[in-house]
Amino acid sequence: MINVTKTFLPLQVEYQAILKRAWDTGWMTNRGVLVQELEAKLKTYLGVPNIIATTNGTLPIQIAIKALGLKGEIITTPFSYVATTSSIVWEGCIPRFVDIDPDYLTIDETKIEAAITTNTSAILATHVFGNPCAVETIEAIAKKHKLKVIYDAAHCFGVTYKGQSLFNYGDVSTCSFHATKLFHTGEGGALFCRPTYFDTLFSHHNFGHDGPEAFQSLGINAKMSEPQAAMGLAVLPYMNKILEERKKIVDSYTKAFVTTKLQLLKIRKHSKWNYSYYPVIFEDENQLLKVKRALENHSIFPRRYFYPSLNRLPYIEQQNMVVSESIASRVLCLPLYAGLELEDLNQIINIVKEQLL
Ligand SMILES: *Cc1c(COP(=O)(O)O)cnc(C)c1O
C-alpha cells in the first residue's frame, strides 16, 4: 500500500537513546531538557530569532488569535486545511474568505482590500504546500489598515523567502510537526513571532503562568512533551537527506507531467521550496476521480488536499469562492516521501499518464 505520505522514522535505538535522557531526569514534560534542546537546534537550523515548541499545529493558531486580541472578522483563505478556519471560529471570530490565486494557490492579495471592513482585525493566510503568500503586499495592506498578520505555515518547515526563514514573516507564524508533515514529532508544532509578542505567546501556551504561583494572562496548555521532542531530535539530523530524496521525486514527477495538460504548482519567485507536497490539478473533477480510482485499484492512495473548499464548511455562513472551489474540486496530491521506491514512483507516473490519454 502506498499512501500520500509515509512518516519518516529514525532508527528506534536512536530514538530510545534520546528518550533515555528523559528517564534520567524523570521529567516527561513542562519544558524539560529535550524540548529546550529541540528549540535551540531548530532556531539554528531554521534561522529564526525565537520559537515556542507546542503540542500540535492547531493550538498555535488559536493561541495567536487569542494572544493578539483579535476580534470580529479575520480575512482568510478558503484553500487550506480545516484547522485554519476552525481556529478562527473556535476563537469566536468570523472568517471572511478571500479567493485564491489560481497559479500559486495562496490567498489572492489583490482581492484582500475589498474585503476589509471596520470589523476586520487581521489577515490569517496559509502558505499552501509551502508556497509563500505574497508576503510583502500583505504586509503593506496590513500596515495601511492596522491589521495583524498571522501565517498558517504548517507546510513551511525549512522554506526560505528572499534568503530568510518564511517563519520570520507576519506578526506570528505557526507550524505543524504532525507525523504526516515534512519534519515531525509525532504530534507537535511551533509558534514563531515578532520579538514583541514572544512573552505573551509563551505565557498563553503555558496556562498564563508567570512563575509557579502567579498568572500574567489567560492561557491554555499547548506545551510539547519530552517524548515528542525526543522524536524531533532523532529526526532532525536526517532532514538534509529527506529533502534530497524528496527533491528527486519531485523532479521526476515534474519531468513526467510538464508536457501533459496537468496544471502543476507554481512556486513564488525568490523562494527556496521544501518539496512538501506534489499537487496536480486536472482539467475537471471527473478526470481527477478517474485517476484516483485507477491509482486506488493499484493500492495507491493519493489525497484530495484540499477538499472541500473551506467556505463550504457546514458551520460557515455561505460565501462563494469561484477559484478556490474550482481548484479544490480538481486538485490531487500524489505520494511523496523519502523512501518512495523508484519502481513505485514510475508506476504512479504511468498510471496517471495513461488515464490522461
Ligand atoms: C496539518 C495542518 C494544520 C494542523 O496541524 P496539526 O499539527 O495537525 O494540529 C494546520 N494547518 C494546515 C495548513 C495543516 O496542513
The ligand as an SDF file (V2000), in Angstrom:
LIG
                    3D

 15 15  0  0  0  0  0  0  0  0999 V2000
   -1.5970   19.9410    9.3790 C   0  0  0  0  0  0  0  0  0  0  0  0
   -2.1360   21.3130    9.2810 C   0  0  0  0  0  0  0  0  0  0  0  0
   -2.5940   22.0140   10.4100 C   0  0  0  0  0  0  0  0  0  0  0  0
   -2.8080   21.3760   11.7350 C   0  0  0  0  0  0  0  0  0  0  0  0
   -1.7030   20.8520   12.3220 O   0  0  0  0  0  0  0  0  0  0  0  0
   -1.8450   19.7170   13.4390 P   0  0  0  0  0  0  0  0  0  0  0  0
   -0.4310   19.5580   13.8950 O   0  0  0  0  0  0  0  0  0  0  0  0
   -2.3970   18.5030   12.7920 O   0  0  0  0  0  0  0  0  0  0  0  0
   -2.7230   20.2530   14.5180 O   0  0  0  0  0  0  0  0  0  0  0  0
   -2.9750   23.3420   10.2470 C   0  0  0  0  0  0  0  0  0  0  0  0
   -2.9340   23.9380    9.0510 N   0  0  0  0  0  0  0  0  0  0  0  0
   -2.5230   23.3000    7.9450 C   0  0  0  0  0  0  0  0  0  0  0  0
   -2.4800   24.0340    6.6560 C   0  0  0  0  0  0  0  0  0  0  0  0
   -2.1270   21.9550    8.0240 C   0  0  0  0  0  0  0  0  0  0  0  0
   -1.7760   21.3020    6.9000 O   0  0  0  0  0  0  0  0  0  0  0  0
  1  2  1  0
  2  3  1  0
  2 14  2  0
  3  4  1  0
  3 10  2  0
  4  5  1  0
  5  6  1  0
  6  7  2  0
  6  8  1  0
  6  9  1  0
 10 11  1  0
 11 12  2  0
 12 13  1  0
 12 14  1  0
 14 15  1  0
M  END
$$$$
